[in-house]
Amino acid sequence: MLVSRLLEEAAARDPDKVALASAEGHASFADIDRASTRLAATLKARGLGRCDRVLIFLNNSIEAVVAAFGTWKAGGVIVPVHPTAKAPRLAYISKECQPKVLISDTHKLPVLQADEAGGTLPNHRILAAAEGATIPSDCLSWTEAVEGGNDRPVEPGTIDVDLAAIMYTSGSTGRPKGVMLNHCNMVAAVESVLAYLGLRRSDIILNVIPLSWDYGLFQILKAFRVGARLILAESFSYPARVLARGRDEHATGFPGVPTIFAVLSRLRDPGKHACPEVRYVTNTAAALPPAILPYIRMVFPNARIYSMYGMTECKRVSYLPPEELDGRPRSVGKAIPNHEVFIADDSLNPVPPGEIGELVVRGPTVMMGYWQKPRESAEVLPEGPWPGERMYRTGDLFRMDEEGYLYFVARKDDIIKCRGQKVSPKEVEDVLYAMPEVAEAAVIGVPDEVEGQAVTALVVPHRSAQLTERDVRRHCAAHLESYMVPGLIELRTSLPKSPNGKIDKKALMSSARPEPEPASETHPKHPVVAE
């Protein structure tokens, strides 16, 4: 089954039902189906072929959803880019995956036109225009791309084992890695999650997760699969406003991550913002800190709370049934339906219950591999126990109890998992070293109950340099996506070294501890963009 069928079937069942609600308005299933069909015709007319890539660089919006389904209907592959991405990251992704088309909007023109992106972006560009903005002459407007397309469906020319999406995540080398998912992977993930979540046609999902992240993207796919409605919000920076919108639109579902739920604990009167119609809440990235649970229950008093664990390479690993949450607050549950997980030693032999080892995943959602990275793909996708099978080595250390419940321990490498996203320390360090005032820099992940791991930068300025933590933070914010910006910055006179002269990060781990910062509803401790 192709992913585009999820929309086509929903439009056939409920053509006039509202499928999406955004700040710009509402769209029915028929509206989205028609617009994506026209966009597909336009993409085909501009030479998009089977498995050609389309960069989608948009905020949470109806256009972003139409862009994804239009690409699939044309037989293409979506490459979503986080809306806060800076020019160097966009240029790297574009250079690596060689997209045929870029779909963005005029808000992103400063990034698209930055020198760092020169020569790497595709010539075919489709831009949605903000009010009063002008579309550059070398770009096609969104209106022309959709209204100028044909209503007759085009033949995608793809089958379900073909590539459907490349989702970029940080790699251990400091360069983003493109996770390749085919249509089978994505549809299998939808079916597995729906099997335990019990989503209904009557559900209305309040989504603040970026659609560029698989957790956000799959909110669309799950909603379309059952004919539910999705409310698109761009962030949770103003939680009272978002929750009020959820109440006004009678939201019944709320997906989040620990950083989002931590904001609820900082509301002056959480109960005043209650959304009593929300019947389920989902959490991923890390186990929910027990201290946050009472606040979630104040805001969502009638909700079943699902704690989950997953990663882009296999979408979802496990879920904890809501009735187990109070008894196993540190667990992320058991394997999702139609999947098997086990804890292994370095030789991939299963270890006994209670022992720590690497989490290994078997199932239909395991990725095809990393785009243009056969060596890295082979390292994490070894042969499985059955002929022709590939398993996924997560690189995460876990233990499993006698009943099969999983408990996260740590990462095997130095990748930082913050707010559900993988952050490469080297990628952040490269940005720090680009500052003339910086002599040495090291980035580590410090355990944090809310973030999972807090991105922490230890910086040694040159002796004569006048450098402040604010200077460092401002520089990082200008060159990194929001979830990569260090939450804690320490200026030091020196960094510990190992005998071979390298910065000793193990020693740093024992000396660096994030300190809580004061926060309020309108100025949360962390910029709350769900990553």
C-alpha positions as CSV (number, residue, x, y, z in Angstrom):
1,M,0.0,0.0,0.0
2,L,1.3,3.4,-1.0
3,V,1.2,6.1,1.7
4,S,-0.8,8.3,-0.6
5,R,-3.7,5.8,-0.3
6,L,-4.3,6.9,3.3
7,L,-5.5,10.3,2.0
8,E,-7.3,8.9,-1.1
9,E,-9.3,6.4,1.0
10,A,-10.2,9.1,3.6
11,A,-11.4,11.4,0.9
12,A,-13.5,8.7,-0.6
13,R,-15.1,7.9,2.7
14,D,-15.6,11.4,4.1
15,P,-14.9,14.0,1.3
16,D,-16.5,17.0,3.1
17,K,-15.2,16.2,6.6
18,V,-12.6,18.7,8.0
19,A,-9.3,17.0,8.0
20,L,-6.9,19.8,8.9
21,A,-7.3,23.0,10.9
22,S,-4.5,25.5,10.9
23,A,-4.0,29.2,11.7
24,E,-4.9,29.9,8.1
25,G,-8.2,28.0,8.1
26,H,-9.6,24.6,7.6
27,A,-9.4,22.0,4.8
28,S,-11.5,18.9,4.1
29,F,-10.2,15.6,3.0
30,A,-11.5,16.3,-0.5
31,D,-9.7,19.7,-0.5
32,I,-6.4,18.1,0.4
33,D,-6.9,15.2,-2.0
34,R,-7.7,17.6,-4.9
35,A,-4.8,20.0,-4.1
36,S,-2.3,17.2,-3.8
37,T,-3.5,15.7,-7.1
38,R,-3.0,19.0,-8.9
39,L,0.4,19.5,-7.3
40,A,1.4,16.0,-8.4
41,A,0.6,16.9,-12.0
42,T,2.7,20.1,-11.7
43,L,5.6,18.1,-10.3
44,K,5.4,15.5,-13.0
45,A,5.3,18.3,-15.6
46,R,8.6,19.6,-14.2
47,G,10.3,16.3,-14.6
48,L,9.8,14.6,-11.2
49,G,10.4,10.9,-11.8
50,R,10.1,7.7,-9.8
51,C,11.9,8.1,-6.4
52,D,13.1,11.6,-7.2
53,R,13.5,13.7,-4.0
54,V,11.5,16.8,-3.0
55,L,12.8,19.1,-0.2
56,I,9.9,20.3,1.9
57,F,11.0,23.3,4.0
58,L,7.8,24.6,5.6
59,N,6.3,25.3,9.0
60,N,3.3,23.2,10.2
61,S,0.7,24.1,7.7
62,I,-1.8,22.8,5.2
63,E,0.7,23.5,2.5
64,A,3.2,21.1,4.1
65,V,0.7,18.3,4.2
66,V,-0.4,18.9,0.5
67,A,3.3,19.0,-0.5
68,A,4.0,15.6,1.1
69,F,1.0,13.9,-0.5
70,G,1.5,15.6,-3.8
71,T,5.1,14.3,-3.8
72,W,3.9,10.7,-3.1
73,K,1.2,10.9,-5.7
74,A,3.8,11.9,-8.3
75,G,6.0,8.9,-7.3
76,G,8.5,11.1,-5.4
77,V,10.3,11.0,-2.1
78,I,9.8,13.6,0.6
79,V,12.8,15.1,2.4
80,P,11.3,17.2,5.2
81,V,13.6,19.9,6.7
82,H,13.1,21.4,10.1
83,P,11.6,24.9,9.7
84,T,14.3,26.4,11.9
85,A,17.2,24.9,9.8
86,K,20.0,27.3,8.9
87,A,21.6,27.5,5.5
88,P,24.6,25.2,6.1
89,R,22.4,22.3,7.2
90,L,19.9,22.9,4.3
91,A,22.8,23.1,1.9
92,Y,24.3,19.8,3.2
93,I,21.1,17.9,3.0
94,S,20.4,19.3,-0.5
95,K,23.9,18.5,-1.8
96,E,23.6,14.9,-0.4
97,C,20.2,13.9,-1.5
98,Q,20.1,15.9,-4.8
99,P,16.4,16.9,-4.8
100,K,14.7,17.7,-8.0
101,V,12.3,20.2,-6.4
102,L,12.2,22.5,-3.4
103,I,8.9,23.5,-1.8
104,S,9.1,26.3,0.8
105,D,7.7,29.8,1.5
106,T,8.8,33.4,1.3
107,H,9.5,33.5,5.1
108,K,12.4,31.2,4.3
109,L,13.9,33.3,1.6
110,P,16.8,34.7,3.8
111,V,17.9,31.1,4.4
112,L,17.4,30.0,0.8
113,Q,19.3,33.0,-0.5
114,A,22.2,32.7,2.0
115,D,25.7,32.3,0.5
116,E,26.2,28.9,2.2
117,A,23.3,27.5,0.2
118,G,24.5,28.8,-3.1
119,G,24.6,26.3,-5.9
120,T,23.2,23.4,-3.9
121,L,19.5,23.9,-4.0
122,P,17.4,22.6,-6.9
123,N,16.4,24.9,-9.8
124,H,12.8,23.9,-9.6
125,R,11.4,25.9,-6.6
126,I,7.8,26.3,-5.5
127,L,7.1,29.0,-2.9
128,A,4.0,29.8,-0.9
129,A,3.8,33.6,-0.4
130,A,3.2,35.4,2.9
131,E,0.8,38.3,2.7
132,G,2.3,41.1,0.7
133,A,5.4,39.1,-0.2
134,T,6.8,38.8,-3.7
135,I,7.7,35.5,-5.3
136,P,11.2,35.6,-7.0
137,S,11.0,35.4,-10.8
138,D,12.9,32.1,-10.9
139,C,10.3,30.4,-8.6
140,L,6.8,29.1,-9.2
141,S,4.2,30.3,-6.8
142,W,2.2,27.8,-4.7
143,T,-1.0,29.1,-6.1
144,E,0.2,28.5,-9.7
145,A,1.5,25.0,-8.8
146,V,-1.8,23.9,-7.3
147,E,-4.3,25.8,-9.4
148,G,-2.4,25.2,-12.6
149,G,-2.2,21.4,-12.1
150,N,-4.6,18.9,-13.6
151,D,-7.4,17.3,-11.6
152,R,-6.8,14.0,-13.3
153,P,-4.6,11.7,-11.1
154,V,-1.1,11.0,-12.5
155,E,0.4,7.5,-12.3
156,P,3.1,7.5,-9.6
157,G,4.9,4.5,-11.1
158,T,5.9,3.3,-7.6
159,I,5.2,0.2,-5.5
160,D,5.2,-0.1,-1.8
161,V,8.8,-1.3,-1.4
162,D,10.0,1.9,-3.1
163,L,11.5,4.8,-1.1
164,A,8.9,7.2,0.3
165,A,10.8,9.5,2.7
166,I,14.3,10.5,3.8
167,M,14.2,11.8,7.4
168,Y,17.5,13.5,8.4
169,T,18.9,13.0,11.9
170,S,22.3,13.9,13.3
171,G,25.0,11.3,13.0
172,S,28.1,10.4,15.1
173,T,30.4,12.0,12.5
174,G,28.7,15.4,13.0
175,R,27.0,15.2,9.6
176,P,23.2,14.5,9.4
177,K,22.2,11.1,8.2
178,G,19.2,10.5,6.0
179,V,17.0,7.6,7.3
180,M,15.4,5.9,4.3
181,L,11.8,4.7,4.8
182,N,9.8,3.0,2.1
183,H,6.0,3.0,1.9
184,C,5.8,-0.4,3.6
185,N,7.8,0.9,6.6
186,M,5.5,3.9,7.0
187,V,2.2,2.1,6.6
188,A,3.3,-0.7,8.9
189,A,4.2,1.9,11.6
190,V,0.7,3.5,11.2
191,E,-1.0,0.2,11.6
192,S,1.1,-0.9,14.6
193,V,0.6,2.3,16.6
194,L,-3.1,2.4,15.8
195,A,-3.4,-1.2,17.1
196,Y,-2.7,0.0,20.7
197,L,-3.7,3.6,20.6
198,G,-7.2,3.0,19.4
199,L,-7.6,6.2,17.4
200,R,-11.2,6.9,16.2
201,R,-12.8,8.7,13.3
202,S,-14.3,11.1,15.9
203,D,-10.9,12.1,17.3
204,I,-9.5,15.6,17.0
205,I,-5.7,15.7,17.5
206,L,-4.0,18.8,18.8
207,N,-0.5,18.7,17.2
208,V,2.4,21.0,18.1
209,I,5.1,18.6,16.9
210,P,6.9,19.8,13.7
211,L,5.9,17.8,10.6
212,S,9.6,17.6,9.7
213,W,10.0,15.1,12.6
214,D,8.6,11.6,12.1
215,Y,6.5,12.0,15.3
216,G,4.8,14.9,13.7
217,L,4.5,13.5,10.3
218,F,2.9,10.3,11.6
219,Q,0.2,12.3,13.3
220,I,-1.1,13.1,9.8
221,L,-0.8,9.6,8.6
222,K,-2.6,8.1,11.6
223,A,-5.4,10.7,11.5
224,F,-5.9,10.1,7.7
225,R,-5.9,6.4,8.2
226,V,-9.0,6.5,10.5
227,G,-10.5,9.7,9.2
228,A,-9.8,11.8,12.3
229,R,-9.1,15.6,12.3
230,L,-5.7,17.2,13.0
231,I,-5.2,20.6,14.4
232,L,-1.8,22.1,13.3
233,A,-0.1,24.4,15.7
234,E,3.4,25.6,15.1
235,S,4.8,25.4,18.6
236,F,4.0,25.3,22.3
237,S,5.8,28.6,23.2
238,Y,2.5,30.0,24.4
239,P,0.9,27.0,26.1
240,A,-2.2,28.8,27.4
241,R,-3.1,29.9,23.9
242,V,-2.6,26.5,22.4
243,L,-4.6,24.7,25.1
244,A,-7.4,27.3,24.7
245,R,-7.4,26.5,21.0
246,G,-7.6,22.8,21.8
247,R,-10.7,23.4,24.0
248,D,-12.3,25.6,21.4
249,E,-11.9,22.9,18.8
250,H,-12.8,20.0,21.2
251,A,-9.5,18.2,20.9
252,T,-9.5,14.6,22.1
253,G,-5.8,13.7,21.6
254,F,-2.5,15.4,22.4
255,P,1.0,14.1,21.4
256,G,4.0,15.5,23.2
257,V,7.5,15.0,24.6
258,P,8.8,15.6,28.1
259,T,9.9,19.2,27.4
260,I,6.3,20.1,26.3
261,F,4.8,18.4,29.3
262,A,7.3,20.2,31.6
263,V,5.8,23.5,30.5
264,L,2.5,22.4,32.1
265,S,4.2,22.3,35.4
266,R,5.2,26.0,35.1
267,L,1.7,27.2,34.4
268,R,0.5,29.4,37.3
269,D,-2.7,27.4,37.6
270,P,-2.6,24.2,35.5
271,G,-6.1,23.2,36.3
272,K,-7.4,26.5,34.9
273,H,-6.2,25.4,31.5
274,A,-7.8,21.9,31.6
275,C,-8.9,20.2,28.4
276,P,-11.4,17.7,29.7
277,E,-12.3,16.3,26.3
278,V,-8.8,15.0,25.6
279,R,-9.1,11.3,26.0
280,Y,-5.5,10.2,25.3
281,V,-2.0,11.7,25.6
282,T,1.1,10.3,24.0
283,N,4.7,10.8,25.0
284,T,7.9,9.8,23.3
285,A,11.7,10.7,23.4
286,A,12.1,9.6,27.0
287,A,10.1,8.2,29.9
288,L,7.8,10.8,31.5
289,P,9.4,12.2,34.7
290,P,7.1,11.1,37.6
291,A,7.1,14.7,38.9
292,I,5.4,15.9,35.8
293,L,2.6,13.4,35.8
294,P,0.3,15.3,38.3
295,Y,0.4,18.4,36.1
296,I,-0.5,16.4,32.9
297,R,-3.4,15.0,34.8
298,M,-4.5,18.4,35.9
299,V,-4.5,19.7,32.3
300,F,-5.8,16.5,30.8
301,P,-7.9,15.1,33.6
302,N,-9.7,12.4,31.6
303,A,-6.8,11.3,29.4
304,R,-5.2,7.9,29.2
305,I,-1.4,8.5,29.1
306,Y,0.8,6.5,26.8
307,S,4.6,6.6,27.4
308,M,6.5,5.4,24.4
309,Y,10.0,5.1,23.0
310,G,11.1,5.4,19.4
311,M,13.7,6.6,16.9
312,T,13.5,7.7,13.3
313,E,15.3,4.5,12.1
314,C,12.3,2.3,13.2
315,K,9.6,4.8,14.0
316,R,8.5,3.3,17.3
317,V,10.1,0.7,19.6
318,S,7.8,0.3,22.6
319,Y,4.8,1.6,24.5
320,L,3.7,1.4,28.1
321,P,0.0,0.6,28.6
322,P,-1.6,3.5,30.6
323,E,-2.7,1.2,33.4
324,E,1.0,0.4,34.0
325,L,2.2,4.0,34.2
326,D,2.0,4.5,38.0
327,G,3.5,1.1,38.8
328,R,6.3,1.4,36.3
329,P,7.0,5.1,35.9
330,R,10.6,4.7,34.6
331,S,9.7,2.1,32.0
332,V,9.0,2.7,28.3
333,G,7.0,-0.5,28.0
334,K,7.1,-3.5,25.7
335,A,7.5,-3.9,22.0
336,I,4.8,-2.4,19.8
337,P,2.5,-4.8,17.9
338,N,4.1,-6.9,15.2
339,H,7.6,-6.2,16.5
340,E,10.2,-7.9,18.6
341,V,12.9,-6.4,20.8
342,F,15.7,-7.9,22.8
343,I,18.7,-6.8,24.8
344,A,22.0,-8.0,23.3
345,D,25.7,-8.1,24.1
346,D,28.4,-6.9,21.7
347,S,28.1,-10.2,19.7
348,L,24.3,-9.7,19.4
349,N,23.6,-12.6,21.8
350,P,20.5,-12.0,24.1
351,V,21.4,-11.2,27.7
352,P,19.4,-12.3,30.7
353,P,16.7,-10.1,32.3
354,G,18.1,-7.4,34.4
355,E,21.4,-7.2,32.6
356,I,22.4,-4.1,30.6
357,G,22.9,-4.4,26.8
358,E,22.1,-2.9,23.5
359,L,18.5,-2.6,22.4
360,V,17.9,-4.5,19.1
361,V,14.7,-4.2,17.1
362,R,13.0,-6.6,14.6
363,G,10.0,-5.7,12.6
364,P,8.5,-4.1,9.4
365,T,9.3,-0.5,10.4
366,V,13.1,-1.1,10.4
367,M,14.5,1.4,7.9
368,M,16.0,0.6,4.5
369,G,19.3,2.2,5.6
370,Y,21.0,5.6,5.6
371,W,21.0,7.5,2.3
372,Q,24.4,7.2,0.5
373,K,26.0,5.7,3.6
374,P,26.4,1.9,3.0
375,R,29.1,1.4,5.7
376,E,27.1,3.1,8.4
377,S,24.0,1.2,7.3
378,A,25.7,-2.1,7.5
379,E,26.9,-1.3,11.0
380,V,23.4,-0.8,12.4
381,L,21.5,-3.3,10.2
382,P,23.1,-6.7,10.8
383,E,21.7,-10.0,9.6
384,G,18.9,-11.3,11.8
385,P,18.2,-14.8,13.0
386,W,16.0,-15.6,10.1
387,P,17.1,-15.9,6.4
388,G,17.2,-12.5,4.6
389,E,16.3,-10.5,7.7
390,R,17.9,-7.2,8.8
391,M,17.6,-6.1,12.4
392,Y,18.3,-2.6,13.8
393,R,21.0,-2.0,16.4
394,T,19.8,1.1,18.2
395,G,23.0,2.1,19.9
396,D,20.9,2.6,23.1
397,L,21.7,0.7,26.3
398,F,18.7,-0.8,28.0
399,R,17.7,-3.4,30.5
400,M,14.6,-5.6,30.4
401,D,12.9,-7.0,33.5
402,E,11.5,-10.5,33.9
403,E,8.1,-9.4,32.4
404,G,9.6,-7.9,29.3
405,Y,9.4,-4.2,30.3
406,L,12.2,-2.0,29.0
407,Y,14.2,0.6,30.9
408,F,16.6,3.1,29.2
409,V,20.1,3.3,30.6
410,A,22.3,5.4,28.3
411,R,23.6,5.9,24.7
412,K,26.5,3.7,23.6
413,D,28.1,6.6,21.6
414,D,28.3,10.3,22.5
415,I,25.2,11.2,20.5
416,I,23.0,13.3,22.7
417,K,19.3,12.5,22.7
418,C,17.6,15.8,23.5
419,R,13.8,16.3,23.3
420,G,13.6,13.1,21.2
421,Q,16.1,14.4,18.6
422,K,19.6,13.1,18.1
423,V,22.2,15.9,18.5
424,S,25.8,15.4,17.3
425,P,28.3,17.0,19.7
426,K,30.7,17.4,16.8
427,E,28.1,19.4,14.8
428,V,27.6,21.8,17.7
429,E,31.4,22.0,18.4
430,D,32.1,22.9,14.8
431,V,29.8,25.9,15.2
432,L,31.5,26.9,18.5
433,Y,34.9,26.7,17.0
434,A,33.8,29.0,14.2
435,M,33.7,31.8,16.8
436,P,37.1,33.6,16.7
437,E,36.9,34.1,20.4
438,V,36.8,30.3,21.2
439,A,40.0,28.5,21.9
440,E,38.5,25.1,23.0
441,A,35.1,23.7,23.1
442,A,33.4,20.5,24.1
443,V,29.7,19.5,24.0
444,I,28.3,16.8,26.1
445,G,24.9,15.5,27.1
446,V,24.0,15.7,30.8
447,P,21.2,13.5,32.1
448,D,18.1,15.6,32.5
449,E,14.7,14.4,33.7
450,V,12.8,16.6,31.2
451,E,15.2,16.9,28.2
452,G,16.4,13.3,28.3
453,Q,19.8,14.7,28.0
454,A,20.6,18.5,28.2
455,V,22.9,19.8,25.5
456,T,25.8,21.3,27.5
457,A,28.7,23.4,26.0
458,L,32.0,23.9,27.9
459,V,33.9,26.7,26.3
460,V,37.4,28.1,26.8
461,P,37.8,31.6,25.4
462,H,41.1,32.9,24.1
463,R,42.9,34.8,26.8
464,S,42.3,38.2,25.3
465,A,38.8,37.5,24.2
466,Q,35.8,39.2,25.8
467,L,33.2,36.5,25.6
468,T,30.0,35.9,27.5
469,E,27.5,33.0,27.7
470,R,25.0,35.2,25.9
471,D,27.4,35.7,23.0
472,V,27.8,32.0,22.7
473,R,24.1,31.3,22.9
474,R,23.3,33.9,20.3
475,H,25.9,32.5,17.9
476,C,24.6,29.0,18.3
477,A,21.0,30.1,17.8
478,A,22.1,31.8,14.5
479,H,23.7,28.6,13.1
480,L,21.9,25.7,14.7
481,E,18.4,24.3,14.8
482,S,16.6,25.2,18.0
483,Y,16.9,21.8,19.7
484,M,20.7,21.8,19.1
485,V,21.3,25.1,20.9
486,P,23.0,24.3,24.3
487,G,20.7,24.8,27.2
488,L,23.7,25.3,29.5
489,I,26.9,27.1,28.6
490,E,29.9,27.1,30.9
491,L,33.0,29.4,30.3
492,R,36.1,27.8,31.6
493,T,39.8,28.5,31.8
494,S,40.7,25.0,30.6
495,L,39.3,21.6,29.8
496,P,40.6,18.2,31.1
497,K,42.7,16.2,28.7
498,S,43.3,12.4,28.3
499,P,46.9,11.1,28.0
500,N,46.7,11.3,24.2
501,G,45.9,15.0,24.5
502,K,42.2,14.8,23.6
503,I,39.5,16.5,25.6
504,D,38.4,14.0,28.3
505,K,34.6,14.0,28.0
506,K,34.2,11.4,30.7
507,A,35.8,13.8,33.2
508,L,33.6,16.6,31.9
509,M,30.5,14.5,32.5
510,S,31.3,14.3,36.2
511,S,31.8,18.0,36.6
512,A,29.1,19.5,34.4
513,R,25.5,19.7,35.8
514,P,22.7,21.7,34.3
515,E,21.2,24.2,36.7
516,P,17.4,25.1,36.7
517,E,16.6,28.5,35.3
518,P,13.6,30.5,36.3
519,A,10.7,30.2,33.9
520,S,7.2,31.5,33.4
521,E,4.3,30.7,31.1
522,T,5.4,33.2,28.5
523,H,9.1,32.6,28.9
524,P,9.7,28.8,29.4
525,K,13.1,27.5,30.5
526,H,13.7,26.0,27.1
527,P,12.4,27.2,23.7
528,V,9.5,24.8,23.5
529,V,9.5,23.7,19.9
530,A,8.8,20.0,20.0
531,E,11.9,18.3,18.8
